[in-house]
């Protein structure tokens, strides 16, 4: 009989950013995953040793899309503005000499 085991899902796409499926973190020590390189490349940055994205508290799924808890908005430009946050994190990493 063929092996029908399904590999566990380790990541989800949260408004185009990859995060740990279970803990909703870009870097998750508990799951041993680090999605900084994937996110940097997707958003047009050269991968760098930087601090992880800050993921907002999530409100829930609306038609398969996560909303932020603060604004209950699936298209929240304040909470899900990854490119702006990445730009800031890359500047901080460069300044710190990482």
C-alpha positions, 0 to 999 in steps of 0.5 A: 500500500502506498504511503498516504502521509501528508506533510504538515503545512509549515507556512502560509501566505499572509498578504503576500508575506510568508510566515509560520503557519502555526505561530504566524511569525516570519522567524519561528524558532519553535517550528525552525523556519525563517522566511526572511530570504523569501520575503526579501526577494519577493518584495524586491530586496536583497536578502539581509540579516535583519529583524523579523517582520512584525505581524499584527494581531489577526482578526480572522478570515474573511473569504479566505483572506486574513483581516487585522484585528485592530481595523478588521480590514482584509486590505489594511495598508497600516497593518499589512504594509510589508514593503514599508516595514521591510524598507525600515528593517533593511535600513536599520540592519545596514546602520547596525552593520549586519 
